[in-house]
Amino acid sequence: MDPKALIEARARSARAAARAMALCPTRTKNEALQQMARGLVEKSQVLLEANRADVEHARGRVAKAFLDRLTLTESRIEEMAQGLREIAALPDPVGAVVDSWRRPNGIEISRVRVPLGVIGFIYESRPNVTADAAGLCVKSGNAVVLRGGSEAIESNIAIATVLAKALEKVGAPADAVQFVDTTDRAAVAALLELDELVDLIIPRGGEELVRWVSRNSRVPVLKHDKGVVHVFVDADADPAMAGTIVLNAKAQRPSVCNALETLLVHRAIAPTLLPALATRLGDAGVTLRGCSRTVALVPGMTAATDADWDAEYLDLILSIRVVDDLDAAIEHIASTRLVDGGQFGMGAEMGISTSRVHARGPVGVRELTTTKFVVQGDGQVRD
């Protein structure tokens, strides 16, 4: 099928399903999420087989960090399932009254949370994001059109099939989860033009993707910029604790967007902290790049360039800068690793929004709703 025709068909199906999804009771949505989690675990071997095909196709063509993001394991599938269970346990935002007041003429006005409608979600190589996005949209009463990266096409098709069948099993609209099963980039461009069918576009991926989507979309875009993640170690920090935090933030999973990229250290603790920490990081395979103060404390370290302070490495590389005080650290910092939906108890996230409207920070269930006015009374205007 022509990519434009395919994407329009997916969006129309999602639009029809969104109406039914918006009216689904909380119990049905939670049952769907639990069934999604069970389905992923039950079909884990099918998912792993599909993923192996993607990994083998990508091997030798992409960086090691990219390959890590692409790879599924049994433990990662269980993490996907657990994320869906956690979303099911969250309060349902739909129908929640945000505010209410009564006018002198007797009219009662309320602001109530409602679903956005159809979410177009464009993302890159991590197949677990397919489950996260679908789960968040189901809980918030939205339909979603998923367009994952071409490298994960087989994995994403398998996951999306499980998720849609789970909706069907509990009597919810299966068409609420739509996956665009083509690698043709024309499909993405077509999705961005469907402002009458799609209510919001969320791009999650590299800086180039996000900027391209923002420039070309006729649909409102909720975007996030690259994740240049920072940790600051203040003068009175516990060196042992600080070292453990930094090692975890950098080396636990360096390929994800909330892995540590830049370490800032107060000048008073730097002589005590950095030599030993550099050894620990080196033992973990981390390549270090430092400012002139850092290089003086850790001889042999590569000198950082201006580009390093704005780099999202997504790899075992860390830039280190010694700063004079907290104010200097704040001036440098853009984000910290703990800005993360999972760590915030949101179950998962669609991404980290850096927009200045609607939602800012991790985009979870509540951020996928908006508010509408509900008016009760005789409706008469009285001067």
C-alpha positions as CSV (number, residue, x, y, z in Angstrom):
1,M,0.0,0.0,0.0
2,D,1.1,3.5,-0.7
3,P,2.7,5.0,2.5
4,K,0.4,8.0,2.4
5,A,-2.7,5.8,2.0
6,L,-1.5,3.4,4.7
7,I,-0.9,6.1,7.3
8,E,-4.3,7.8,6.6
9,A,-6.0,4.4,7.0
10,R,-4.2,3.9,10.3
11,A,-5.1,7.4,11.5
12,R,-8.8,7.0,10.6
13,S,-9.0,3.7,12.4
14,A,-7.4,5.4,15.4
15,R,-9.8,8.3,15.3
16,A,-12.8,6.0,15.4
17,A,-11.3,4.0,18.2
18,A,-10.4,7.2,20.2
19,R,-14.1,7.9,20.6
20,A,-14.7,4.5,22.2
21,M,-11.5,4.7,24.2
22,A,-12.4,8.0,25.7
23,L,-15.5,6.4,27.2
24,C,-13.9,3.2,28.5
25,P,-14.3,2.8,32.3
26,T,-11.2,2.7,34.4
27,R,-11.7,-1.0,35.1
28,T,-11.6,-1.9,31.5
29,K,-8.5,0.1,30.8
30,N,-6.7,-1.5,33.8
31,E,-7.8,-5.0,32.7
32,A,-6.4,-4.2,29.2
33,L,-3.1,-3.1,30.7
34,Q,-2.8,-6.2,32.8
35,Q,-3.7,-8.3,29.8
36,M,-1.0,-6.5,27.8
37,A,1.6,-7.3,30.5
38,R,0.5,-11.0,30.5
39,G,0.6,-11.2,26.7
40,L,4.2,-9.8,26.5
41,V,5.4,-12.4,29.0
42,E,3.5,-15.3,27.4
43,K,4.7,-14.3,23.9
44,S,8.3,-13.6,25.1
45,Q,9.9,-16.2,22.8
46,V,8.0,-14.8,19.8
47,L,9.2,-11.3,20.7
48,L,12.8,-12.4,21.2
49,E,12.8,-14.2,17.8
50,A,11.5,-11.1,16.0
51,N,14.1,-9.0,17.9
52,R,16.9,-11.3,16.9
53,A,16.1,-10.7,13.3
54,D,16.3,-6.9,13.9
55,V,19.6,-7.2,15.8
56,E,21.2,-9.4,13.2
57,H,20.2,-7.0,10.4
58,A,21.6,-4.1,12.4
59,R,24.8,-5.7,13.5
60,G,27.9,-4.1,12.0
61,R,25.8,-1.2,10.7
62,V,25.2,0.7,13.9
63,A,27.2,1.7,17.0
64,K,27.4,-0.5,20.0
65,A,25.2,1.8,22.1
66,F,22.5,1.8,19.4
67,L,22.6,-2.0,19.3
68,D,22.1,-2.2,23.0
69,R,19.0,0.0,22.8
70,L,17.6,-2.2,20.1
71,T,18.2,-5.5,21.9
72,L,15.4,-7.3,23.9
73,T,16.1,-9.9,26.6
74,E,13.7,-11.8,28.8
75,S,14.5,-9.4,31.7
76,R,13.8,-6.4,29.5
77,I,10.5,-7.9,28.4
78,E,9.6,-8.4,32.0
79,E,10.5,-4.8,32.7
80,M,8.1,-3.8,29.8
81,A,5.4,-5.9,31.4
82,Q,6.0,-4.4,34.9
83,G,5.8,-0.9,33.5
84,L,2.3,-1.7,32.1
85,R,1.3,-3.1,35.5
86,E,2.5,0.1,37.2
87,I,0.5,2.2,34.7
88,A,-2.6,0.1,35.6
89,A,-2.1,0.9,39.3
90,L,-2.0,4.7,38.7
91,P,-5.1,6.9,39.3
92,D,-7.2,7.4,36.2
93,P,-6.9,11.1,35.2
94,V,-10.0,11.0,32.9
95,G,-13.0,12.6,34.6
96,A,-10.9,14.2,37.4
97,V,-12.2,17.6,38.4
98,V,-9.3,20.1,38.3
99,D,-11.3,23.1,39.5
100,S,-14.9,24.2,39.9
101,W,-16.7,27.4,40.8
102,R,-20.2,28.9,40.9
103,R,-21.1,32.1,39.2
104,P,-23.5,34.7,40.8
105,N,-26.2,33.8,38.2
106,G,-26.2,30.2,39.4
107,I,-24.2,28.6,36.7
108,E,-21.8,25.9,38.0
109,I,-18.6,25.5,36.0
110,S,-16.0,22.7,36.3
111,R,-12.8,22.0,34.5
112,V,-12.6,18.2,33.9
113,R,-9.7,16.1,32.5
114,V,-10.4,14.5,29.1
115,P,-8.3,12.5,26.7
116,L,-6.5,14.4,23.9
117,G,-7.8,12.0,21.2
118,V,-5.2,10.5,18.7
119,I,-1.5,10.7,19.5
120,G,1.0,10.3,16.7
121,F,4.2,8.8,18.3
122,I,7.4,8.8,16.3
123,Y,10.4,7.1,17.9
124,E,13.6,5.4,17.2
125,S,15.4,2.1,18.1
126,R,14.1,1.0,21.5
127,P,11.3,-1.5,21.1
128,N,10.3,-1.3,24.7
129,V,9.0,2.2,24.0
130,T,6.2,0.6,22.0
131,A,4.7,-0.9,25.1
132,D,5.3,2.2,27.2
133,A,3.6,4.5,24.7
134,A,0.7,2.2,24.1
135,G,0.1,1.7,27.8
136,L,0.2,5.4,28.7
137,C,-2.3,6.1,25.9
138,V,-4.7,3.4,26.9
139,K,-4.7,4.5,30.5
140,S,-5.3,8.1,29.5
141,G,-8.2,7.1,27.2
142,N,-6.3,8.0,23.9
143,A,-5.7,6.1,20.7
144,V,-2.1,6.0,19.4
145,V,-0.5,5.7,16.0
146,L,3.0,4.3,16.5
147,R,5.8,4.7,14.1
148,G,9.0,3.2,15.3
149,G,12.4,3.1,13.8
150,S,13.1,1.0,10.8
151,E,15.8,-1.0,12.7
152,A,13.2,-2.4,15.1
153,I,10.4,-3.1,12.6
154,E,10.1,-6.8,13.3
155,S,10.2,-6.3,17.1
156,N,7.7,-3.5,17.1
157,I,5.2,-5.4,14.8
158,A,5.3,-8.4,17.2
159,I,4.9,-6.2,20.3
160,A,2.1,-4.1,18.8
161,T,0.2,-7.2,17.8
162,V,0.3,-8.5,21.4
163,L,-0.9,-5.2,22.7
164,A,-3.8,-4.8,20.2
165,K,-5.0,-8.4,20.9
166,A,-5.0,-7.6,24.7
167,L,-7.4,-4.7,24.1
168,E,-9.7,-6.9,22.1
169,K,-9.7,-9.6,24.8
170,V,-11.2,-7.2,27.4
171,G,-13.7,-5.6,25.1
172,A,-11.8,-2.4,24.4
173,P,-11.2,-1.1,20.8
174,A,-8.2,-3.0,19.4
175,D,-7.8,-0.2,16.8
176,A,-6.7,2.2,19.7
177,V,-3.2,0.8,19.2
178,Q,-2.1,1.3,15.5
179,F,1.4,0.4,14.3
180,V,2.7,1.7,11.0
181,D,4.3,-1.4,9.6
182,T,6.4,0.2,6.9
183,T,10.0,1.5,7.0
184,D,9.2,4.1,4.2
185,R,10.0,7.5,5.6
186,A,7.3,9.0,3.5
187,A,4.9,7.5,6.1
188,V,6.3,9.9,8.7
189,A,5.9,12.9,6.5
190,A,2.3,11.8,5.7
191,L,1.5,11.5,9.4
192,L,2.6,15.0,10.1
193,E,0.1,16.3,7.6
194,L,-3.0,14.7,9.2
195,D,-4.1,17.6,11.4
196,E,-7.8,16.6,11.0
197,L,-7.2,13.1,12.3
198,V,-4.3,13.4,14.7
199,D,-4.4,15.7,17.7
200,L,-0.7,15.6,18.9
201,I,2.6,14.5,17.6
202,I,5.3,13.4,20.0
203,P,8.7,12.7,18.5
204,R,11.2,10.7,20.7
205,G,14.6,10.2,19.4
206,G,17.7,12.1,18.3
207,E,18.0,15.8,18.0
208,E,17.8,15.7,14.2
209,L,14.6,13.7,14.3
210,V,12.9,16.1,16.8
211,R,13.9,19.2,14.9
212,W,12.8,17.7,11.5
213,V,9.4,16.8,12.9
214,S,9.0,20.2,14.5
215,R,9.7,22.0,11.2
216,N,7.4,19.8,9.1
217,S,4.4,19.1,11.2
218,R,0.9,20.6,10.7
219,V,-0.1,18.8,13.9
220,P,0.9,20.4,17.3
221,V,4.2,18.9,18.5
222,L,5.2,18.1,22.0
223,K,9.0,17.8,21.7
224,H,12.0,17.1,23.8
225,D,15.6,18.1,23.1
226,K,18.6,15.8,23.5
227,G,19.4,14.6,27.0
228,V,22.6,16.1,28.1
229,V,22.4,14.8,31.7
230,H,24.4,16.2,34.6
231,V,25.4,15.3,38.1
232,F,26.8,17.9,40.5
233,V,28.9,16.9,43.5
234,D,28.9,19.6,46.1
235,A,31.7,20.5,48.5
236,D,30.2,18.6,51.5
237,A,29.1,15.5,49.6
238,D,30.0,12.0,50.9
239,P,32.8,10.9,48.4
240,A,31.9,7.2,48.6
241,M,28.2,7.9,48.0
242,A,29.0,10.4,45.2
243,G,31.2,7.9,43.5
244,T,28.6,5.2,43.6
245,I,25.9,7.5,42.2
246,V,28.2,8.7,39.3
247,L,29.3,5.2,38.4
248,N,25.6,4.0,38.3
249,A,24.4,7.0,36.3
250,K,27.1,6.6,33.7
251,A,27.8,2.9,33.4
252,Q,24.6,1.1,34.4
253,R,23.1,1.6,30.9
254,P,25.0,4.3,28.9
255,S,22.9,4.0,25.8
256,V,19.7,5.4,27.2
257,C,18.8,9.1,27.0
258,N,18.9,9.7,30.7
259,A,22.4,8.3,31.2
260,L,25.0,10.7,32.7
261,E,27.0,12.8,30.2
262,T,28.7,15.5,32.2
263,L,29.9,15.5,35.8
264,L,30.4,18.8,37.6
265,V,32.5,18.7,40.8
266,H,32.9,21.5,43.4
267,R,36.6,22.6,43.5
268,A,36.8,21.9,47.3
269,I,36.1,18.2,46.9
270,A,37.6,17.6,43.5
271,P,41.2,16.7,44.8
272,T,39.7,14.1,47.1
273,L,37.0,12.7,44.8
274,L,38.3,12.7,41.2
275,P,41.5,10.6,41.2
276,A,39.8,7.6,42.9
277,L,36.6,8.1,40.9
278,A,38.5,8.3,37.6
279,T,40.0,4.9,38.4
280,R,36.6,3.4,39.1
281,L,35.2,4.8,36.0
282,G,38.2,3.6,33.9
283,D,37.8,0.1,35.3
284,A,34.2,0.2,34.1
285,G,35.4,1.1,30.6
286,V,34.4,4.7,30.7
287,T,36.5,7.2,28.6
288,L,37.0,10.5,30.4
289,R,37.4,14.0,29.0
290,G,38.1,16.8,31.4
291,C,38.5,20.6,31.8
292,S,42.0,21.9,32.6
293,R,41.4,21.7,36.4
294,T,40.3,18.1,36.0
295,V,43.2,17.1,33.8
296,A,45.6,18.6,36.4
297,L,44.1,16.3,39.1
298,V,44.0,13.2,36.8
299,P,47.1,13.2,34.6
300,G,46.6,11.5,31.3
301,M,43.0,12.3,30.9
302,T,42.0,13.7,27.5
303,A,41.2,17.4,27.5
304,A,37.6,18.2,26.8
305,T,36.6,20.5,24.0
306,D,33.7,23.0,23.9
307,A,31.6,20.4,22.0
308,D,31.9,18.0,24.9
309,W,29.8,20.2,27.2
310,D,26.9,19.9,24.8
311,A,27.3,16.3,23.8
312,E,24.8,13.5,24.2
313,Y,27.3,10.6,24.0
314,L,24.9,7.6,24.6
315,D,28.1,5.7,25.2
316,L,30.8,5.0,27.8
317,I,32.2,8.5,27.6
318,L,32.0,11.1,30.3
319,S,33.0,14.8,30.4
320,I,34.1,16.2,33.8
321,R,34.3,19.9,34.8
322,V,35.5,21.4,38.1
323,V,33.4,24.4,39.2
324,D,33.7,27.0,41.9
325,D,30.4,26.7,43.5
326,L,26.7,25.7,43.2
327,D,25.8,28.8,41.2
328,A,28.4,27.9,38.6
329,A,27.0,24.4,38.4
330,I,23.4,25.6,38.0
331,E,24.5,27.9,35.2
332,H,26.0,24.9,33.4
333,I,23.3,22.3,34.0
334,A,20.5,21.5,31.6
335,S,19.0,18.4,33.1
336,T,19.7,15.7,35.7
337,R,19.3,11.9,35.3
338,L,16.4,11.6,37.8
339,V,14.1,13.5,35.5
340,D,12.6,10.2,34.4
341,G,9.0,9.0,34.4
342,G,9.8,5.6,35.8
343,Q,11.8,7.1,38.6
344,F,9.0,9.5,39.3
345,G,6.5,6.7,39.8
346,M,4.7,7.4,36.5
347,G,5.1,3.8,35.3
348,A,6.7,5.0,32.0
349,E,6.9,8.1,29.9
350,M,6.3,9.2,26.3
351,G,9.5,11.3,26.6
352,I,10.8,14.4,28.5
353,S,9.0,17.4,27.2
354,T,11.0,20.6,26.9
355,S,8.0,22.5,25.5
356,R,6.7,25.5,27.4
357,V,3.1,24.7,26.9
358,H,0.7,22.0,28.1
359,A,3.3,19.6,29.6
360,R,6.9,20.1,30.8
361,G,9.1,17.3,32.0
362,P,8.2,13.6,31.9
363,V,5.1,13.0,29.8
364,G,2.9,10.4,31.5
365,V,-0.8,9.5,31.9
366,R,-1.9,12.9,33.2
367,E,0.1,14.8,30.6
368,L,-1.8,13.0,27.9
369,T,-5.0,14.6,28.9
370,T,-6.3,18.1,28.7
371,T,-9.2,19.9,30.4
372,K,-12.7,20.9,29.2
373,F,-15.3,23.1,30.8
374,V,-18.5,21.5,32.0
375,V,-21.3,23.9,32.7
376,Q,-24.5,23.2,34.7
377,G,-27.4,25.6,35.1
378,D,-30.1,27.2,33.0
379,G,-27.6,28.7,30.7
380,Q,-29.1,32.2,30.8
381,V,-27.0,35.2,30.6
382,R,-28.0,37.9,33.1
383,D,-26.6,41.4,33.0
